[in-house]
Amino acid sequence: METTHTQKCSGEQGHTHDHGHNHSHGKSPVILFFTGLALFIVALFINEGSLIQNILFISATFLSGYHIILEGIVETIEQSKAKRKFAPNVHILMTLAAFGAIIIGSYEEAALLILIFAAAHFLEEYAEGRSKREITNLLKMNPTEARLIQADGSVKTVDVSQLKIGDNLQVLNGDQIPTDGRILTGATSIDESSINGESIPREKSVGDEVFGSTINGNGTFTMEVTKDSSDTVFAKIVQLVNQSQSNLSKTATKIQQLEPYYVTIVLILVPLFIAAGPFIFNWSWNDSFYRGMVFLISASPCALAASAVPATLSGISNLAKRGVLFKGGSYLANLATIKSVAFDKTGTLTQGKPVVTDFYFLTETNEQDYIDIIIAMEKTANHPLANAILAKFTPAEKLELQVENELGKGLITVFDGATYQLGKPEIFVNTNKQITKHNEQYAKEGKTVVYFAKNQEVIGLIAMMDVPNEHAKPVISYLKSQGIHTTMITGDAELTGQAVGRQIGIDEVVGNVLPENKAAIVQEQQARYGSVAMLGDGVNDAPALVTADIGVAMGDGTDIAIDVADAVLMQNDLTKFSYAHATAKRLDRVVWQNIIFSMFIVILLITLNILGKMDITIGVIAHEGSTLLVILNGLRLLIPTKS
């Protein structure tokens, strides 16, 4: 499968995630282009019609346009072989137009045509850039060292690549877990957001699985290696990213679809036009050949070449000023065609960290006293849930308590002769009906619940949840107004996802999704709806981002998500996505206005040429005038888009 996309004079391209570029010329063609431009400017000040001036114009044509000529010939041959049919491109037409101008002695016009086309070509290439980068940021996240427990009980730091299945490792608090395995001794909480996207760390104890690249909390444990480093979940994510980048097919833009038909028709009509001139219009053969060359120049797509490039660059500039970075004009153009948007939940549609949403105590008389005790207990914990509780409540009296964190019992302390306990509902036996009722209600809402007990009797509970991003609801509403389907993809439980989905009005929620399945869900969406955009921020989102037609990373997300995405929303502002979509639709309208106008000018000039009302000079002036108008129309996209 072809893995690169072909540059078009129109400023639009097929979608590919290898971010390569068939027309990456390096520095030499750019230098030659400006050399040719300098010669062209010098020639303008030489005596008109002189040999030196003509030589300078011809030199400018070949220096500035040699890569245009080369691509026109070579790529036409290659594409024709690949497709087993004649497949010309605009480059070959521009090449023939320049040669035609030279044949009839219009050296200045030949140079001007090539310079304009080459300038647009380089301008677009500069805008597109080379977005494909080595996945260095992702590989940096891959653990490189491990604490290997030797046979004598000593611990030795070794390279992860040296680990074998069955090795025992020591993992200290705050360590990055070196590889996939199973806990042998100890207990801890582990931040697995880089793997499953969940904002709330998982509590792990003996027998539980752990994954490489995840971050250990405040516990220490030993583990047994259960997978080779090349078979870990993290390694599979890297592999999926590479596969997606190398196997995506191109999404043809409208101009690309028009190009081969346009070029083929012109190539057929020019010789027919020349041959028919003496018989139909009673022209001499010299006059017919001259008119044929004027026809070829008139049909050359100078204005068409500028239809999308300035408009696209203006749209990209507009968005960049407002915190949306696109890696290429084709991605912005294709954004206007999306039929479905898939969102990662944590950190994209939600704030990415839990907050206290509800709390309940059996008695309100001692509520503040209980809160003071809870705060004193949670101050000793290093856990996002503890941070959420501390952010929610303010103590009336600051207590200093001795708190123990016991496996299977949670936090325990003694105060005023009573034993207080904080932990998951599963560890408590004696539960009041009111407490159970509240717990069931909060669980249905996808919230995480912590029980508070006094002398082993539950007297209160606190519910927490990763709440929706404040911009999520209006963005979903905008997408619905545009007839675009919305889907939330999350590694969290279905209930949690549904709870968030109801609050923001999303169309579909898919929960309990493993990292490797996110890309498959995007593919299923593509089969159902067509062009799909994906928004995410984590390593686990990377395969889905490169699978989607448009991958959009949140600016506060991981480096790899930003690296493989086609666009980045800085500062995690979701409203910028709806703004980008509105701008993309404006771009689509402007580009089509330019295409229709440029083709109208071509038809008009050809008609006047047939009627004998136009010569080469008028043709060039009309072409440059239409090109200028097309560029000015495209620059309108610098003006902010109305929401």
N, C-alpha and C positions, 0 to 999 in steps of 0.2 A: 504493500500500500504506500502511496506517496505520502511523505511526511512533512513536506514543506509546502508553502503556498506561493503562488505566482504573483509577482508585483504587477499591478495594472496602472495605466496612465490615469485612470479615473479616480484613483485614490481609495479604492475599496478592494478588499481581499477576501478570500475564503478563510474560514476559521480553522486554525490549527494551533495546537498547544505546544508544538515544539519551538514555537516562536522563532524559527529560523527564517531565512530569507534567501530566495533563489538569486536575488540581485544584490547581494552584499558585495560591493565592488572593491572595498578597501579604499585607500587614499589616492592611488594613482589616477583613476577616472575623474575624481573630484578635482585633482590638480590640472588634469588635461582639460576638464570642462572650463575652469576659470582661465586657463591659458587661451582656449578658443574664444572665450568671451572677450578677453583683452584684445585679441587679434581682430575680432569683429568691431570693437569700439574704435580701434586704430584705423581700420578700413573705412569707417564712416568719414574720416577726415582726409582721406586720400582722394586724389582727383577721380571724379566719377567715371566709371567705365574703363579706367586704366588697368593695365595688366597686373600691376602690383596690388591694386584694390581687389581684383577678381581672385588673385592667388590667396590673399588674406581671407576673403570670404570662404573660399573652398577649404582652406586650412582650418578655419574656425568650424566649418561643418563637420569635418572628419575628426578633429581633436575633441570637440564637445560631444560628438554623437557616435564615437566609435563603439561604445558599449551598447548604444541603442541599436546600431546596425548589427552588431554581433548577436545580441539577444534576438533581434528580429529574425535573423537567418537561422541561427543555431536552435533556438527554442521552437521555431516552426517545424524544423526537421525532426527534433526530438519528440514533440507532441504528436506530429503526424505519424511517426513510427509507433508511438505508444498507443495511439487511438486507432491506428490502421486506416486513417483517412486524413485528408488534408485539413490541418488545424492551424491556420494562420493567426497571428496576433496583431495588435495595433502597431507594435514595433516595426513589423515588416512593411506595413502600410506607410508609416512615417519615413522609413528608409527609401521606399520607392518614390514618395512625394519629393523628398530632398533631391534624389537623383533626377527626377523629372524636371525639377526647377533648374538644376544645373544644365541639363540637356538643352533647355530652351534659352539658356543664358541668364536666368534670373538667379545669379549667385547670392545676392543679398537675401532674397526671399528664402533660398535654400538654407542658408545659415540661420536665419531668424526662426524658421520652423523648427529646426533641430535644437536650437538654444532654448526655445520656449518649452519644448517637450522634455528635453533633458533637465531643465531647471525644475519643472514640476516633478519629474522622476526623482531627482535627488532630494527635493523638499519633502516629498512623501516618505522617502526612505529614511530621512532624518527623523521625521515624526514617528514612524513605526519603530525605528531602532532595532536593536537585537535584544529582544526581551528574554530569550532563552538563556538562562544562566545555569551553571553547574549547581547541583543541589547541595552546595556547601553548608548552608545553614542547617539543613536537615541532618546532614551527616555529623555536624558538630554536636547535635543533640543526642546522637547515638553514643551510649556509654562506652568509654575506652578502657576503664580499669575496674578491677574487682578485688575484694579482700578474700583471698582464698585461704580456707582453714586447712593447715597441713595435718599430716598424720599424727604429729606430736602435740597438736592442739594450738600451735603457734599460727599467727596470721601473716600472710605474705600478699603484698599488692602485686597483681599480675595483669597483663593485658587481657581484655575480654576474649580476644581471638584464641587464647590458650585454654579457655575453659572447655571442659568435657562434660557430657551428661553424667550426672551422679556426683559431681564435685559439690562440696559444701562451702557456702560463702557466709561471711559476716556482713550485715548491713546496719550501719549506725544511723542515728537520727539525722535527718536532713540529707542523707545520701541519695544519689540517683541509683535506682536498682539496675544492676549491670546486665541482667538477662532474664528470661522467663524461668520461673521455677515454682517451688512449693515451700511454704514455711515449715521449718522443723521445730524451732523453739522461739518463744516470744510472741508479742502482740504489738500492733501498731495501727495507725491510720495512714492510708496511702493516697496521695493525689494522683488519680488516674486520668485527669482531664486531657492529657496529651494523647491518650489512647481511645477513651470512650466519650470524651466531651462532657462528662458529668462534672458539675461544679462542686458537689459535696463529696469529700474524700470517703473512701471505703475503709471500714474497719476490718482488719485482717488478724487472724490468729493461726494457731497450728493447723496445718493441713490445707490452708487456703492458697490459691494460686496468686502469684505476683508476676508483673510484666516488666520487661526491660524498658528503660527510659522514663518510667514513672518515678515520682519523688516520694521518699519515705517521710513520715511525719516525725513525731517526737519519741517513737519507740525504737528499740533495738531488737533485731531478730537474726536468726540464722536460717538459711534456705538451702535447698538442694536444687541444682541445675537440672531442668527437665527438657530443655531444647538446645540444639546447636544455635549459635549466634545468628546464623543465616536463616533460621526458621522461626525467629521470634515474631511476635505480632508487629513490632516496630519495623523489623526488616521487611515484612510483607507489605506494610504501608509504603515503604520506599520503593519496593518492586512495583506496586500498583501505580504509583506516580510515574515511574519510568515507562511502564507499559502504556499508560494512557497518553503520555506525551508522544510516544512513537507510533501509535496506532490510530490516532484520530484522523478522520477524513475531512476534506475541505467542505465548508459551507459556502456555496457560490453566491455572490452578491448579484444584484440586478444588472449592474454594468458588465460584470464578467459574462453573464448569460448573453448579453447583447453583442459583445465584442466579436466573437468568431463569425456571427452572421453578418455583421457590419463590414468587417474586413473582406470576407469572401465575396459579398455582393459588389463592393467597390473594385476588387481585383478582377472580377468578371466583367463589370461594366466598362472599365477604362479601355481595354482593347476593342471591345464591341463599339464603344463610342467613337474611337479613332477610325475603325474600319467603316463605320456607317456614315461618317461625316461627308465624304465625297458623294455618296449615293443619295442620302436623304436631304442634306442641306446644301449640296452642290459646292462644298468647300474644296479647295485644293488640298493635296496631301500634306503640304507644309502647314497650311492653316488648320487642317484637321488634327495634325499631330500637336500643334500649339494649343488648340482648344482641348485636346485630350490631356495635356499636361496641366492646363488650368483647371480642368475637371478634377484631376487627381489631387491638386493642391487644395481646391475648394472642398473636396471631400475629406481632406486630412483633418483629424479631430483635435485641432488646437483648443477650441473652446471646450470640447468634450473632455480633453485631458485636464482642464482646469475646473471641471464641473464639481469635483468632489474634494480635491486636495485642499484648497484654501478653506472651504466650508468645514471640512473635517478638522483641520488644524485649529480653526477658530472655535469649533465646538470643544475640542480638547483643552484649549486655553481657557475658555469660559469655565469649564468644569474644574480645571486645576486651581483656578482662583478661589473656588468654592469647596475645595477639599476632596475632589474626586479625581483620582489619577488613573488614566487609561493607558495601557501599554501599546496601543496601536489604534489607528483610525478604523480598521475593520471591525474591531470589537464594539466600538461606540455605534457604528452603523448597524451592526447586527443586533444590538440591544433593542432597537425599535421593532424587531420582528418576533420577540419572545412571546410565547403563548402560555408559559408556566414559569413560576419561580419557586425554587426549593430553598428553604432556610434551615440552617443549623439552629438549634434552640439556644444552647448555653453560650452566652457572650455575644449572640447575634440578635435574637428576638428578646433575650432576657439580659439582665444586668451582669450575669455571670457569677454572682455570689449570693448566698442565702440571706434573707432578712426575716425578722420576726413579723409574722402577719397576724397571729392570734395568741392569746394566752387565757388561761382559765384556772381559778382556784376555787375549791369547795367553799371557802369562807372568805368574805371580803374584809373581815375584821383585821386579820393579820396579813393581809396581802403585801403591804410594803415590807413587813418584817421578813416574809418569805423571799421577796425580791432581793433584799439585802443579803440574805444567806446565799441565794442563787448566784448573785454577782460575785460574792467572795469565793464561791466554789469555782466558777467559770474563769476567774482571773488566773487560776493555776493551770488552766488547759490551753494548749496551743492548737486550736482547731477552728475552722471557719464557722461552725455552729456556735462555738463559744464567742467568737468575735461578733456574730450577729446578735447574740443575747446582750453582750456588753454594750453594743451600739444602741440597742433599744431601750434599756432600762437605766435609770439613774438612782444610785443608792441614797437613802436618807441617812444611813449610818454606815461608815466604812468599817467592815469587819476583817480581822486577820484570822483565818482558820487554817487548821491542819487538814489538808485534803489528800485523800488517796484515790488513785485511779486503778481500780481492780478489774482484771479481765472478767468479763461476764457480769459485772455489777455496776460499772460506770463510776461516777464520782461519788465518794462517800466522805462525810465529815461528821463530827460531833460538836453540838453547840447547846449550851444550857441543859446538858444531860440527855438531849434527844439526838438520835441518829438521823441524818438527812442524806438523801440519795438522789442523784440525777442520772438518768440513763434511758436507753431505748425501751419502748413499751414491752418488748418480749421478755425482759428480765424480771418483770414484776408479776406477782401472783394475785395479791389482794388489790382488786380494782373496783372502785365505786362505779355504779351504773352511769352517773352523770359524766364521769371521766371517760368511760368507754364510749358513750354516745358522742361526746366531743371528738374523741380520737377517730371514730369511724367517719364522722363528718369531714374532719380535716384530711383524712387519708383519701377520701373520695375526691377531694379537691387537689390531690397530688402534693400535699404538704408533708414535710418531715416533722415528726412529733417527738418531743422529749418529755418524759414523766418526771415529776418531782414528788418524792415520798418522804414521810416522816415516820420513823420507827416501822418501816416496811409497809406502810399504808400510803397509797398514792393520794395526794391532796391537791395536785395541780398538774398542769401540762402547758407546754409552750410549743406552738406550731411555727415552722419556718418554711420558706419557699424562695426559690430563685425567681424573683418577680419580673414581669415583662419590662422591656425597654420602653421608656416613655414615648418613643417615636414609632413603636411597632404598629400600634393600632391605626394611626392615620396613614401610614405607608401601605398597610394591607388594604385599607379602604380605597386608597388611590388605585392600587393594582386591580381591585375588583371593578372599579369604575372604567378601567381600560379593557375589561373582559379577560383578564389574565388570572389563571388558576394559581392558588398559593398552597404550598405544602410545607409543614414543619417536619424535619427529620431529627430525631433525638435518640441518644443512647439511654436516656432516662426511661423510667417505667411509663407505660401507656397512660395511666391515670395522671401522672405529672404533666405529660405533654398535652393531654386533652384539657387539663385545667388552664394551662397557659393559652392554648388554642382558643378556648371559649372567650377568654378575656380580650383577645385581640381580633377575633372574628376570622381566623384563618379557615380555609376551606377543608384542609385535610391534615391529619396528624398521623405520623408513622413513628411508633415508639419501639424501645428495646432493640435498636439498630446497632449492629456491630460495625466497626470501622470499615471493614472490607465490603460491607453490604450497601454503604451509602452510594457508591458509584453505581451499583446495580439498580438502586431506586431511581437515580437520575436517568439511567437508560430506559427504565420502564416509563418514566414521565415523558421522555422524548418520543417513545412509541405511541403514547396516548395523545399527547398534545402538540408535538412538533418541537420547535426551538425552546430550550429550557435554560434559564439562568440559575446559578447556585450561589448562595451567600453563606460564608462560613469563616471561622477564625482559628481553627485548631489543626494540628497535624492530622488528626483523624478525618478532617474535611478535605485534605489535599487531593485524594483520588477523585472525589466527587467534583471538586472545582475544575480539574482538568478534563473530566468526562463531559461536563456541561458545555453547552454551546457558548455560554458566557460565564466565566468564573469570577466572582466578586469577593474579595477578602476584606474583612474588617481591619482597619488600620492598627488597632491595638492587639491584633491576633498574633499568632506565631509567625516566625520568619518564613517558614516553608509555605504556609497558606498564602502569604503575600507574594512569595517568589513565583508560585505556579499560577496564580490568578491572572486574569486579563485586566482587572481593574481593582482599585483599592479605595475603600471609603475611609478617609482619615477621621480620627477621633470617634470612630464607631457611631457616626451619625447616620441612622437609617434614612432620614429624610433626603439625604443626598442621593440615595438610590432612585427615589421617585423623581427627583430633579434631573438626574442623569437620563432616566427613561424619557422624560418630557423633552429634554434637549436632543436625544437621539431621534425622536419623532420629528422634531424641527429639522434636524439634519437631513433626514430622509426626504422631507418635503422640498427643502432647498436644493438638494442634489437632483431630484427629479425635475424641478423647475429649470435648473441649469441644463440638464440633458435635453429636455424638450426644446428649450431656446436654442441651444447649440446646433441641434439637428435641424431646426427650422432655418437657421442661417445657412447651413450647408445646402439644404434643398433650394433655398432662395438663390444662392450663388450659382448653383448648378443650372438652375432655370435661366438665370440671366446670361450665363455663359452660352447656353444653347441658342438663346435669342441674339447672341452677338452683342450684348449690352455691357459686357464686362471684360476687362483685361486683367493681366496678372497683378498689376498695381492695386486695382480696385479690390481684387480678391484678397490680397494680403491685408489691406486696410480694414476691410470688412471682418476678416478673421480676427485681427488684433482688437478691433472695437468690440466684437462679441466676446472675446476672451476677457477683456477688461471688465465688461458688464457682469460676466459670470463670476469673476473673482470678487467684485464688489458685493454681489448678491451673497456670496459665501461668507464674506466678512461680517455680514449681519449677525452671524451666530456668536460674535463677541458680545453682543448685547444680552443681558441676563434674560433667561427664559421665564416667562410668566407662569406661575404655579396655578 
